[in-house]
Amino acid sequence: MWKGVVSFGMVSIPIRLYNATESSAKVSFRQLCPDHRSPINYKRWCPEGEHEVQYGEILKGFEVGKDRYVIIDDKDMDNIPLATAHSIDITEFVPSDDIEPGLYYNSAYYVEPEELGKKPYHLLRKALEATSRLAVAKIALRDREHLCALHSTNGVLLMNTLHWPDEIRSTEGLKGLDGEVKINPKELEMAKALIESLADTFDPSRYKDEYREAVMKVVQAKVEGEVIEAPPTPQPAKVMDLMEALRASVDAAKKQRASREKAQPEAKRARRKAS
């Protein structure tokens, strides 16, 4: 979806970018007319000529005055006088933990080298691994310029677009952060014990999206004229019960972990038997 070069110092690496993720619309709803219960259609309408315009005929215009537009086509955008339109120029290398992923990371892209760029590509990748650093650069994608970071993961360079600093909202005004809360040392130790009892390496295969399954239960219930009752809302532990809630959570987590560890060998044996 993008072709250009990654540049650092005097080295240029011809590369291509590919989307690293995809959105799977597992649940979709149609918009219906309230009177006829039929799907609603949207038309791209020109009020000046009072006619519908097909999507492929639509032009992009930039307003330069009242009712005055300059038409911009794809060729114009290909010739945009911006270095980052075709080049990812690395400006600095920063420690891997300098960028807060929860706030700054946005879309992810795999970086693939062209044939002539294989050696410098893997040189950069291994150098990033060896130094535990990220490469910070800028790139023009989808009608705007992005800050981005490149890092090595699983034998490939991964590029994440980053939010600009002015896009990050301040925490000021969050009421739950006002004032100081005293933490009992015993409660802290119990909370740490709970974390340790649930500690494990991240394995994405253990998780699945259950939203579609839940929605289909609602749909089936409506078809059959039944009513789905909402699950009870979890209630936060009272301050006086916090220690007891933590202790009970630790016990439950230990039992859950023991059950999971017992199930893993059985699952492996089942897979071997099936193969």
N, C-alpha and C positions, 0 to 999 in steps of 0.2 A: 504493500500500500504506500510505500515511499522508497525512493532510490536516491542515493547520494554518497557522500563520503563522511567518515569520522576522521577528524584531524586533531593531532596533538603534537606540538612542536613542529618539526618539518616532515612528519609522517602523515600520510593520507591513506585511509583504508576504504576502498569502495565497498559499499554494503547495501543491503536491502532490509527494510523493516516489515515485520509481519505482526498482526495482532496476536498477543499471547493469551488472550482470554476471549470468550464469546458469551453473549447473553442468551440463555435458554429460556424462552418464554413458555414455561411449563403450564402456566394458567393464563388464559386470555378471556376477556369478556367482550361481547359485542354491545355497542351502544344502540338502544332500541327506541323507537317512537313510543311515547306513553299511551297513545290512542290505539295504534294498530299493532304494536308489539313487533314491528318489522325493523330490520337494520337501517340505520341512518347513513346516508351518503353525503360526502362533502364535495362541493364543486369549487374549483378555482375560478373566481368570477371577476371579470373586468367590468366595473361599473360605468366606465367611459363609453365602451362600445356595447354594453349590455349583452355579453356573450361569455361562454365558458372557454377557458384556456387549458389546453392539455399540458401536462407536466413537462414533457420534452420541449415545448415551445416557449417556456418561461425564460425570460432574460433576467440577468442580475444587474441592478442599477444602483449607483451611489448618488445620493442626493447632494447637489452642489448649490441649490437655490430652491426657492418655492416652485414646485412642480417642474424642476429642471434636474435631469438625471444624466450621468455619464454611464454608458453601458460597458460593463466589464465581463469579458469572456474568459474561458479556461486558458487560452493562449496568453492573455494579459497577465494572469496570475502566475503562469510558468516563467514569465519574464520579469517578475517582481524584483526590484533592485534591493534584495535583502540576502545577505550571505547565508543566513540560516535556512533559506528556501531549499538549498541543495547540499548543505554542509552542516555537520554537527561539530562545531569547533569547541573542543574541550578547553576550558579556561583555568580550571584548577582541579586538584585531587584532594579530597577531604576524608577524614576518618569515617569508616562505615557507620558508626553510631552517632555522627554529627547531625544527620537528617532524621527527624522524627517521622517514621513511616505512617503513623496513624493520622498525622495532620497534613503532611506534604505530599505523600505518594498519591498518584492519580492512575492513569491508564498504563498498562504494561505492554511492551513490544519486544519480540525476539529480534535480535540483530544478527543477520546472516551475512558472512563475507562473500564477495565475488571471488572468482578463482584467483585473480591476481592479488587479492588482499588477505588470503588465508594466513600467511606467516605473520604479518604485523598484527592481524586480528587476534591470533592466539597468544602472541607476545604480550599485547595489551591485557588480555584476559588473565593470563598467568601473573603478570606484574601486579594487577589489582588484587588478586588473591594473596600474593606474597606480602603485599604491604597493607592488607586489610583496609583498602581505601575505595572510595567511589569517585568516578569522574563526573564533574559538573559541567554542563554545557547548555546551549540553547538550540532549539529547532523550530522551524515554521511548519505547522501541521494544521490542516483543516481550518483555513482562514484565520489563524492566529499564531502568534509566536509563544512557545512554551519554554519554561525552564525545565531541564531534564537531568537525570542522573543515570549513569551506566555502571553496572556492576556485574561481576561474574557469578553465575549460578549454574550448577549441574552441567558444566562444560560449555556453556553458551553465554554470550553477553546479553544481558537483559537491560532494556531502557525503560525507565519510568518517567512519564511526564510529572512535573511537580507543580503544586499550587504556588502562585506568586505570593510574596509576603503580604501584600495588601489584600489578598483573598482570605487570609487566615483571620478569623474573628477573635476578639479579645475575650478572656474569661471574666472580665469585669461585669458585675451585675448578676452573676450566678449566686443566688441566695444561699444555696447549700454549702458554699465555700466561705461564708462569712463567719468570723469568730474562730476561736481555737477550741478544739475538742481534745479532752484529755483521754488518753488510751491507757487502760489498765495493763501492766506488763504481763499478767497472767492471760488476759484476753489476747494479747498480741502473740504470745507463745502458742496458744491454742489455735489461733488463726493460721500461724505458720505451719503448725502440725497438719491442719486441714489441707493447706496448699501442697505440702509434701506427700500427703496420702493420695492426692489426685495427680501428682506429677508424673509425666510420661513424655516420650518423644512425640512430635506431631506426626500423625498419620492421617492424611485427608480421607483415606478410604473408610475410616471409621464413622464418617459423617455422611448424612444424606439429607436432601431437601424434602421435608415432609409436608410442605405447604400444599402441593397439588393434591396429595392424598386426603388432606383435611378438607380442602375445597370440594373434592368429589363426594365426600360423605355428606356435605351440606346439600349439594346438588341432588344426590340420590334421595335424601330425606325430603326435599321439596317435591320431587317427582312422586314420592309415595305418600305425601301429605303428612309427614311426620315433622317433629320439631327437634332440632339439635340444641341441647342445653350447653351453655358455655361452661368450661371448666372453672372451678373456684379460683378466684384471684389470690395468689400467694400473699400472705400478710407478713410484713416486716417484723422481725423479732423485737419484742419489747426490750428496753435497756436492761431491766432486771433479769430477763431471761436470756440475755445474749450469751453468757458463759455456757449455760445449759444447751442452747441451740448449737453452739460451736462444738461442744463435746459430742452431742448426738450426730452432728454432721460428720465428724471425724470417724466415729464408729460405722456410720452408714457407708462412708467412702471406702473404708478398709474392706468391708464386706463386698462392696461392688467391685473393687479391684481384684480381690481374691477370686470372685466369680468369673471375672473377665480373663484372668490369667489361667484359670482352669479350662475355660472354653477355648482358648487359643490352640493348645495342642490337639484338642478334639477336632477343631476346624481344619487343622493342617492334615490330620489323619484322613479326614473325609475328602479333602482335595486330592491327596495322594491316591486314595482308593478310586476316586472318580477318574483320575488320569490313567 
